[in-house]
Every structure is written in C-alpha cells, then in structure tokens.
Amino acid sequence: MNRVKRIALAATSGLVLLAVTACSSTPGTPVPATPESSSSATTSTSRSVPKVSNPLDAAKYEQNPCALLSQAQATEVISSVRNRQGKGLVAPICTWYDADNNSVGLGLLPGQGGLAGAYTNADSESGYFEAAPDVNGYPAVFAGTTDDRKRGGCQIAVGIKDDELFTASVRLRTTSPLYNDPCSLAVKTAAAAVTTIKAGT
C-alpha cells in the first residue's frame, strides 16, 4: 500500500509540473477529485483502473516530446506558429502556441504508475476527475487540481502502458472559439499524439 501511495504521489508531482510548464497557468493535474464523494476509500475501491490492452513504446519521445506532433499535426490542432520544450519532473514537455498565445502541451510520464495514480487520487476534495472516452483505443481521464474547464483550461491523461501515460493540456484565451470547450481540443491533441506514437513504434 505504501508503495502504491508513493507511485501515486510521484505521478501527481510530475503531472502538476507538466501542467504548470505547459500552460504557464495550471489547467489541472490528472490526479484529483470528485468532490461529491465523502468517503474516498469506498469510492476508490469501486473504481476499476482500465488496462492498456495494446501497450505503446514511447521511449523515443520521452526526452523529445516536441516530436509528438508533426508540423502538419500542430498546424491542424492549434495553428501552431512556435513551440517550446521545457523541463518536467520526470521527462520534458513540449508546448505549441498559436498566434494569439493559445497553447497545447504534451508530456510523458514513464514508470510512474500510469492511470492508476490518477484513479488512486480520484476522490480528493478539490479539482475534477472524470473518465473520458478512449483516445484512439487507449484509456483516458479528464482531471485537474482546479476545474477551469469553463475558463479555457483542460487536461486529459492517456494511458499508453499500464505504468506510463501522457498528458495533453490546453490553455485558451477568452477570444478562442473553443474557450468554453477546451476539452475537445485536449482530446484532439491527445489523438494526434497517439497517432504519432503508433506510427513511430
């Protein structure tokens, strides 16, 4: 049990850093919380962490996350005019910006417990945690420490191995047509990244 908690904490720390670096404003982390539950033990035990049936090898992207989107994909996803790689706690992250400084960020978290870390922390007292539809066949959750999904921010975590996930984080300005629906862009970004990883393995 202690080992599980340590893994979850490591995943939490890494995802917080991913979100902060990717968006310059924390859109969230994939490890908090459905506030409607008063008993985390009861709810947590009833949750079943989805298994990754077709694991992907993303090792070559872990230190080079800017390769997760081709220029064509970055243009399609966010009309990217520039990108920047930054440091993460476990591995680097990459953020793409459009001309108005709307951004999407991608980063991998290898060997940190995968989606199990997110599910372990799903019942904390703040933020949001919501199962998402599979992304190109891979299990995913929307989650964050602060629920800013109605304010241009969203983050999705996608499990590509049972012990590895990546996050796609979105930060949009009020002028963006997707400002009130940032999660759709997070899903689109994540789907493009899965396509890249599949093609590169």
C-alpha positions in Angstrom: 0.0 0.0 0.0 2.8 2.4 0.9 4.4 1.7 -2.5 1.1 2.5 -4.3 0.9 5.8 -2.4 4.5 6.6 -3.4 3.8 5.9 -7.0 0.6 8.0 -6.9 2.5 10.9 -5.3 5.2 10.7 -7.9 2.7 10.8 -10.7 0.9 13.7 -9.0 4.0 15.7 -8.7 5.0 15.1 -12.3 1.6 15.9 -13.7 1.4 19.2 -11.7 4.7 20.2 -13.2 3.7 19.2 -16.7 0.6 21.4 -16.4 2.4 24.4 -15.0 5.2 24.3 -17.6 2.9 23.5 -20.5 0.4 26.2 -19.9 2.0 28.9 -17.8 -1.1 28.7 -15.8 -2.1 25.4 -14.2 -5.0 23.8 -16.1 -5.0 20.9 -13.8 -3.5 17.6 -12.9 -4.9 14.2 -13.7 -5.0 13.1 -10.1 -7.7 14.8 -8.1 -11.1 14.6 -7.3 -14.8 14.1 -7.4 -16.0 16.3 -4.6 -19.4 14.6 -4.4 -17.8 11.6 -2.5 -17.4 11.9 1.2 -15.6 8.5 1.5 -12.6 8.1 -0.7 -12.0 4.6 0.4 -15.4 3.4 -0.6 -15.4 5.1 -4.0 -11.8 4.3 -4.8 -12.3 0.6 -4.2 -15.3 0.6 -6.5 -13.3 2.2 -9.4 -11.6 -0.1 -11.8 -8.5 1.2 -13.4 -8.6 0.4 -17.1 -5.9 -1.8 -18.5 -3.9 -0.9 -21.6 -4.5 -3.9 -24.0 -2.1 -2.8 -26.7 0.9 -1.0 -25.0 2.8 1.6 -27.0 6.6 2.1 -26.8 7.0 5.9 -26.5 10.7 5.8 -25.2 12.0 7.8 -28.1 9.6 10.7 -27.3 10.2 10.8 -23.6 13.2 13.2 -24.0 11.9 14.7 -27.2 8.2 15.5 -26.7 8.2 18.1 -29.4 8.3 15.1 -31.8 4.9 14.0 -30.6 3.2 16.4 -33.1 4.5 16.8 -36.7 4.3 20.3 -38.1 1.2 19.3 -40.0 -0.4 18.0 -36.9 0.5 21.1 -34.9 -1.0 23.3 -37.6 -4.2 21.2 -37.7 -4.6 21.1 -33.9 -3.8 24.7 -33.0 -2.5 26.6 -36.0 0.9 26.5 -34.3 3.4 29.2 -35.0 6.0 28.1 -32.5 6.8 25.5 -29.9 9.0 25.2 -26.8 10.4 22.3 -24.9 10.6 22.7 -21.1 11.6 20.7 -18.1 9.3 18.3 -16.3 9.8 16.4 -13.1 10.1 13.0 -14.9 10.6 13.9 -18.5 10.5 17.1 -20.7 7.3 18.6 -22.0 6.5 20.5 -25.2 4.1 23.4 -25.7 2.8 24.6 -29.0 1.4 28.2 -29.4 -0.8 29.8 -32.0 -0.5 33.5 -33.0 -2.8 34.5 -30.1 -0.8 32.5 -27.5 -3.4 29.8 -27.0 -1.5 26.7 -26.2 -1.5 22.9 -26.0 1.2 20.9 -24.2 2.2 17.3 -24.3 4.4 15.4 -21.9 5.1 11.7 -21.0 5.3 10.2 -17.5 7.1 6.9 -17.8 7.3 4.4 -14.9 5.0 6.4 -12.6 2.1 4.0 -12.2 0.2 5.1 -15.3 -3.5 5.8 -14.9 -3.5 4.0 -11.5 -2.0 7.1 -9.9 -4.9 9.3 -11.3 -7.5 6.8 -10.1 -5.9 6.5 -6.6 -6.3 10.2 -6.1 -9.7 10.5 -7.8 -11.6 11.2 -4.6 -9.7 14.1 -3.1 -11.6 17.2 -2.1 -10.8 19.5 -4.9 -10.4 19.7 -8.6 -12.1 17.3 -11.1 -11.8 13.7 -12.2 -13.9 12.3 -15.0 -13.5 9.2 -17.1 -13.0 10.2 -20.8 -13.8 8.2 -23.9 -10.9 6.1 -25.1 -8.4 8.1 -27.3 -7.7 6.0 -30.4 -8.3 2.9 -28.3 -6.4 4.0 -25.2 -8.0 4.7 -21.8 -8.1 8.3 -20.6 -9.4 10.6 -17.9 -10.0 14.3 -17.7 -8.6 15.6 -14.4 -7.1 18.6 -12.7 -6.5 20.2 -9.3 -8.6 23.2 -10.3 -11.7 22.8 -12.5 -11.1 25.5 -15.2 -12.9 23.7 -18.0 -15.3 26.6 -18.4 -12.4 29.0 -18.4 -10.3 27.8 -21.3 -8.3 25.1 -19.4 -8.5 21.3 -19.7 -6.2 18.4 -19.2 -6.5 14.7 -20.3 -4.3 11.9 -19.3 -4.0 8.9 -21.6 -2.6 5.5 -20.6 -0.3 4.0 -23.2 1.1 1.3 -20.9 -0.1 0.2 -17.5 2.8 2.1 -16.0 3.0 5.1 -18.4 0.7 7.8 -19.5 1.0 11.2 -21.3 -1.0 14.3 -20.7 -2.4 16.8 -23.2 -3.0 20.2 -21.5 -4.9 23.1 -23.0 -4.9 26.8 -22.1 -7.1 29.1 -24.2 -7.7 32.8 -24.2 -11.2 34.2 -24.0 -11.1 35.1 -27.7 -10.7 31.5 -28.7 -13.8 29.9 -30.2 -13.1 26.8 -28.1 -12.7 28.8 -24.8 -15.9 27.2 -23.4 -15.0 23.7 -24.7 -11.2 23.3 -24.2 -11.5 19.5 -23.5 -12.4 18.9 -27.2 -9.0 20.4 -28.1 -7.3 18.3 -25.4 -8.9 15.2 -26.9 -7.8 16.2 -30.5 -4.3 16.9 -29.3 -4.1 13.6 -27.5 -5.4 11.7 -30.5 -2.8 13.2 -32.7 -0.1 12.2 -30.2 -1.3 8.6 -30.1 -1.2 8.5 -33.9 2.4 9.7 -33.9 3.5 7.2 -31.2 1.8 4.3 -33.1 3.5 5.3 -36.3 6.9 5.5 -34.6 6.8 2.1 -32.9 
